[in-house]
Amino acid sequence: MNKAFKLLIASFISISALAQNSDSSKWKHFYNLFDNPYKTQFDSIKIVDQSASVFMHTNRISNRFIYPFVLGGSLDKSVIDKNLANDKNKRFHQQLNFDVRFINLDSKRAWYITTGYHQRLSLNVSNDAMKLIFRGNTQKDIYQFNHAYYNQIRFNKLGAGLYFAPQKIAKPYNLRIGIYGIQGLNHGKISAYEQNYLQGNDDSLTVGLNYNASFANQSFGAGAELIFNQSLSANQAWGFRFENFGYVYSNQNSSTYHANGTFVFNGLVISDLSKIRTPNYFETAFDSLTNPMTNKEANQSQHIWIAPISFLYYTLKHQRMYYQFGLHHSGNKAVPSAEIRAYRFMKSKVLLGLTLGGIGQLYVNTDMRWAINRRWFLQAGLYHLEALVWSTKLGGMGANFGLQAAF
């Protein structure tokens, strides 16, 4: 394998897809960190790459409301009142990713092996549900719970892939294709439609339900990843990424619930949802209710689709700055986010970036890449700087970290 081919292959261990131009005097320090179809030399044979990220994003829930659940401590009544002042639905999204990859360039066909752990959680609840949980059923006569959902999945993966980088073409590109086995640790899904409500008082309650739910504890299947980058000119490039998607199958190891009707009770206990991220929490809560409200069916088989985490981008260099225009989707029911990232070299071995984007509200991220020496490379970043600064009004937090060794 010649040096040009090795160079193009090395591009795929990046944590963020970044197109680059032929500014080799600076990019040469990052030869194993970024997708770079313009690189002209490469001397590493094997690479070990570790990356991790975690982030939380909310709509109409502030960080001051989230901090007690993440960091511990009490939740002030004033914070509750401020977050419940808006009658619109509240949304919460969380994602955790941890990957380790070994890349072997010392062969006729470059290949890699990868393993990782991933978790996604997406929650959309009505403001009435929040009032019921944090204030009790003393504020109003009827509480509406329509158009709500809960999706959660945790899984491990193990697999391998190949790199492709055609040479001597007008617009060179690089491509990574990986396939892996998936072990689903647990999965939960709840969808609430119209006519979900609670009406009454402590002595007599009428509950309207129209929902479907399913839970699975163990499942197995297959997944894939597809990453593509192409140079359009000396100052332009584009690409896309589809990662961590696939199907898993739970063989007689899942439970389903559903109801559509009105139920009257002489007393009802509302479960504490502060433990919402505890595995199987919702399943335990459902089991505490009567069968007419749940219609539980155990020992069911279930097919589960894991949607891809996707990113489409276009990069343009203008003077000393690089500008990347991107469209993200996090693999859940959240709408895609559009963003623009500006980055530049502060020194020949340090690259700083700032991202502005929007998922219902503006967010600000920052990141740094550092070529420590010819063998070690560090990447780190912070998400939702705006919510960290205005924690009483905005919600969201997170960070990412990557460390790579070439030898």
ABEGO torsion letter per residue (X at the ends): XBAAAAAAAAAAABABBBBBBABAAAAAAAAAABBBAABABBABABBBBBBBBBBBBBBGBBAAAAAAAAAEEBBBAAAAAAAAABABBBBBBBBBBBBBBBBBABBABBBBBBBBBBBBBBBBBBAAAAAAAAAEBAABABBBABGBBBBBBBBBBBBBBBBBBBBGBABBBBBBBBBBBBBBABBBBBBBBBGBBBBEBAABBBBBBBBBBBBBABBBBBBBBBBBBBBABAABBBBBBBBGBEBBBBBGABBBBBBBEBBBBBEBBBBBAAAAABBGAAAAAAAABBAAAAGBBBGBBBBBBBBBBBBBBBBBBBEABBBBBBBBBAGBABBBBBBBBBBBBABAABBBBBBBBBBGBBBBBBBBBBBABAABBBBBBBBGAAAAABAAABBEBEBBBBBBBBX
